[in-house]
């Protein structure tokens, strides 16, 4: 009975060591006597105890925060920039044998690349052309992580922390720009109004009756808007026809 119990115990240990279950998003990189073989999974896989060693690799997309980096821009402004990168393992074997820890290596590479790219840009470009910087970061990181079997799908600059004095300077600049636009719009309106008045004056100078009609229209508007008595001088040209007819 003792021998049977020992055999059953050894079989259970063998099964525990030999049978592994991998999820759909996982792959197993198997080292058999130190040599790598084709990755296995997902599902149920069987290993040879003592001979095989398994390393699990996840194929899901990883979202990794890049800690804030102190950056001096090309126009000598000190800022802090942080970002997030999205990447996934495309080749499990390369991710295990080409780099010691691909997560740590990708994080460190992202930090140095973020400092390098942002340091080559001016502050205005860093604030206004963020999409261009994101694309440049993604291309550089993807090219450098490709030998590790890692695909960088996107990089997004999350936040740019400016010094307080620089924030005040940018606020003053934005306010000055708004005032400039307001003055330009007002000047354009004055120009258009003066052009219309000039056209109207030219028309009225050619047609004297138009001036009289405008005068009568103004009288009608004043009469409807105000209840007080208003005295207007009547142009002699307006009553001249009536005076002429009475003399006849």
C-alpha positions as CSV (number, residue, x, y, z in Angstrom):
1,X,0.0,0.0,0.0
2,X,2.8,2.4,0.8
3,X,4.4,1.7,-2.6
4,X,1.2,2.4,-4.4
5,X,0.7,5.6,-2.4
6,X,4.2,6.7,-3.3
7,X,3.6,5.9,-7.0
8,X,0.4,7.9,-7.0
9,X,2.1,10.8,-5.3
10,X,4.9,10.8,-7.9
11,X,2.4,10.7,-10.7
12,X,0.5,13.6,-9.3
13,X,3.7,15.6,-9.0
14,X,4.6,14.7,-12.5
15,X,1.2,15.8,-13.8
16,X,1.5,19.0,-11.8
17,X,4.9,19.8,-13.3
18,X,4.1,18.6,-16.8
19,X,0.6,19.9,-17.5
20,X,0.2,23.7,-18.0
21,X,-2.8,25.6,-19.2
22,X,-2.3,28.9,-21.2
23,X,-5.0,31.5,-21.7
24,X,-5.9,32.7,-25.2
25,X,-3.7,35.7,-25.0
26,X,-0.6,33.8,-23.7
27,X,2.2,31.9,-25.4
28,X,4.8,29.7,-23.8
29,X,8.4,29.9,-24.8
30,X,9.9,26.5,-24.0
31,X,13.6,26.0,-23.2
32,X,14.5,22.3,-23.6
33,X,17.9,21.6,-22.1
34,X,18.7,25.3,-22.6
35,X,17.6,25.4,-26.3
36,X,14.5,27.3,-27.3
37,X,11.8,25.5,-29.2
38,X,8.7,26.7,-31.0
39,X,6.3,28.6,-28.7
40,X,3.2,26.7,-27.5
41,X,-0.3,27.6,-26.6
42,X,-2.9,28.6,-26.0
43,X,-4.7,25.8,-24.2
44,X,-3.3,22.6,-22.6
45,X,0.4,21.9,-23.1
46,X,2.6,19.2,-21.7
47,X,6.2,19.8,-20.5
48,X,8.9,17.3,-19.7
49,X,9.7,17.8,-16.0
50,X,13.3,18.9,-15.3
51,X,14.1,18.9,-19.0
52,X,11.7,21.8,-20.1
53,X,11.5,25.3,-18.7
54,X,8.6,27.5,-19.6
55,X,8.4,31.3,-19.8
56,X,4.9,32.8,-20.2
57,X,4.6,35.8,-22.5
58,X,1.4,37.9,-22.8
59,X,0.3,39.0,-26.3
60,X,-2.1,41.7,-25.1
61,X,-1.5,45.4,-25.7
62,X,0.3,47.0,-22.8
63,X,-0.4,50.7,-21.8
64,X,2.6,52.0,-20.0
65,X,3.0,55.4,-18.4
66,X,6.2,57.2,-19.0
67,X,7.1,59.1,-15.9
68,X,7.5,62.9,-16.2
69,X,10.8,63.8,-17.8
70,X,12.7,67.1,-17.3
71,X,13.3,68.5,-20.7
72,X,15.0,71.6,-21.9
73,X,13.6,72.7,-25.3
74,X,15.6,74.0,-28.2
75,X,14.7,77.6,-27.1
76,X,16.0,76.9,-23.6
77,X,12.7,76.5,-21.7
78,X,12.6,73.9,-18.9
79,X,9.5,71.8,-18.9
80,X,8.3,68.4,-17.6
81,X,6.7,66.1,-20.1
82,X,5.0,62.7,-19.5
83,X,3.5,60.3,-22.0
84,X,1.8,56.9,-22.4
85,X,2.9,54.2,-24.9
86,X,0.9,51.3,-26.3
87,X,2.8,48.2,-27.4
88,X,2.5,44.5,-27.6
89,X,4.7,41.4,-28.2
90,X,4.6,40.1,-31.8
91,X,7.3,37.5,-31.5
92,X,7.4,35.8,-28.1
93,X,10.8,34.1,-28.7
94,X,12.6,37.4,-29.5
95,X,10.9,39.1,-26.5
96,X,12.5,36.4,-24.2
97,X,15.9,35.8,-25.7
98,X,16.8,39.2,-27.3
99,X,16.3,41.3,-24.2
100,X,16.4,40.5,-20.5
101,X,13.1,42.2,-19.5
102,X,11.3,43.7,-22.5
103,X,8.9,45.7,-20.2
104,X,11.7,47.4,-18.4
105,X,13.7,47.9,-21.5
106,X,10.8,49.5,-23.4
107,X,10.1,51.8,-20.5
108,X,13.7,53.0,-20.3
109,X,13.9,53.5,-24.1
110,X,10.6,55.5,-24.0
111,X,12.0,57.8,-21.4
112,X,15.2,58.6,-23.2
113,X,13.5,59.0,-26.5
114,X,10.9,61.3,-25.0
115,X,13.6,63.6,-23.6
116,X,15.5,63.5,-26.9
117,X,12.6,64.3,-29.2
118,X,11.1,67.0,-27.0
119,X,14.6,68.6,-26.5
120,X,14.9,69.1,-30.2
121,X,11.6,71.0,-30.5
122,X,10.8,74.6,-29.5
123,X,8.1,75.2,-26.9
124,X,5.6,76.5,-29.4
125,X,6.0,73.4,-31.5
126,X,5.7,71.2,-28.4
127,X,2.4,72.8,-27.5
128,X,0.8,73.2,-31.0
129,X,2.2,70.2,-32.9
130,X,1.7,67.5,-30.4
131,X,0.4,65.0,-33.0
132,X,3.5,65.4,-35.1
133,X,5.7,64.7,-32.0
134,X,3.5,61.6,-31.2
135,X,4.1,60.2,-34.6
136,X,7.9,60.8,-34.4
137,X,8.1,59.1,-31.0
138,X,6.1,56.1,-32.2
139,X,8.3,55.7,-35.3
140,X,11.5,55.9,-33.3
141,X,10.4,53.5,-30.5
142,X,8.9,51.0,-33.0
143,X,12.1,50.9,-35.0
144,X,14.3,50.3,-31.9
145,X,12.0,47.7,-30.3
146,X,11.5,45.7,-33.5
147,X,14.6,43.5,-32.8
148,X,12.9,42.5,-29.5
149,X,9.8,41.3,-31.2
150,X,7.8,44.3,-29.7
151,X,5.5,46.5,-31.8
152,X,4.8,50.0,-30.6
153,X,1.4,51.0,-31.9
154,X,1.0,54.5,-30.5
155,X,2.6,57.1,-28.3
156,X,0.6,60.0,-26.7
157,X,2.1,62.9,-24.9
158,X,-0.2,63.4,-22.0
159,X,0.9,66.5,-20.2
160,X,3.4,69.3,-20.5
161,X,4.1,71.1,-17.2
162,X,5.2,74.6,-17.7
163,X,6.9,76.9,-15.1
164,X,4.5,79.4,-13.6
165,X,6.3,82.4,-15.1
166,X,6.0,80.8,-18.6
167,X,2.3,80.2,-18.0
168,X,1.8,83.8,-17.2
169,X,3.8,84.9,-20.3
170,X,1.7,82.6,-22.5
171,X,-1.5,84.0,-21.0
172,X,-0.4,87.6,-21.7
173,X,0.5,86.6,-25.2
174,X,-2.9,85.0,-25.8
175,X,-4.7,88.1,-24.4
176,X,-2.6,90.3,-26.7
177,X,-3.5,88.2,-29.7
178,X,-7.2,88.3,-28.9
179,X,-7.0,92.1,-28.6
180,X,-5.2,92.3,-31.9
181,X,-7.9,90.3,-33.6
182,X,-10.6,92.4,-32.1
183,X,-9.0,95.6,-33.3
184,X,-8.5,94.1,-36.8
185,X,-12.2,93.0,-36.9
186,X,-13.3,96.5,-35.8
187,X,-11.1,98.2,-38.3
188,X,-12.4,95.9,-41.1
189,X,-16.0,96.8,-40.0
190,X,-15.2,100.5,-40.1
191,X,-13.7,100.1,-43.5
192,X,-16.7,98.3,-44.9
193,X,-19.1,100.8,-43.4
194,X,-17.2,103.8,-44.8
195,X,-17.1,102.1,-48.3
196,X,-20.9,101.7,-48.1
197,X,-21.4,105.3,-47.0
198,X,-19.2,106.5,-49.9
199,X,-21.3,104.5,-52.4
200,X,-24.5,105.9,-50.8
201,X,-23.2,109.4,-51.0
202,X,-22.3,109.0,-54.7
203,X,-25.8,107.7,-55.5
204,X,-27.4,110.6,-53.6
205,X,-25.2,113.2,-55.3
206,X,-26.5,112.0,-58.6
207,X,-30.2,111.9,-57.6
208,X,-31.2,114.9,-55.5
209,X,-34.7,113.4,-54.9
210,X,-33.0,110.4,-53.1
211,X,-31.7,112.8,-50.4
212,X,-35.2,114.2,-50.0
213,X,-36.7,110.7,-49.7
214,X,-34.1,109.8,-47.1
215,X,-35.0,113.0,-45.1
216,X,-38.6,112.1,-45.1
217,X,-37.8,108.5,-44.0
218,X,-35.8,109.9,-41.1
219,X,-38.7,112.1,-40.0
220,X,-41.0,109.1,-40.1
221,X,-38.6,107.1,-37.9
222,X,-38.2,109.9,-35.4
223,X,-41.9,110.4,-35.2
224,X,-42.5,106.7,-34.3
225,X,-39.7,106.3,-31.8
226,X,-40.1,109.5,-29.8
227,X,-43.1,111.2,-28.2
228,X,-41.5,114.7,-27.8
229,X,-41.7,117.5,-30.3
230,X,-38.8,117.7,-32.6
231,X,-38.2,120.7,-35.0
232,X,-36.3,119.9,-38.3
233,X,-35.3,122.5,-40.8
234,X,-37.0,121.8,-44.1
235,X,-34.8,122.0,-47.2
236,X,-35.9,124.7,-49.6
237,X,-35.6,122.2,-52.5
238,X,-38.4,120.2,-50.9
239,X,-41.0,123.0,-50.9
240,X,-39.8,124.7,-54.0
241,X,-42.3,122.9,-56.3
242,X,-45.2,124.0,-54.1
243,X,-44.1,127.6,-54.0
244,X,-43.7,127.6,-57.7
245,X,-47.2,126.2,-58.3
246,X,-48.8,128.8,-56.0
247,X,-47.2,131.7,-57.9
248,X,-48.6,130.5,-61.1
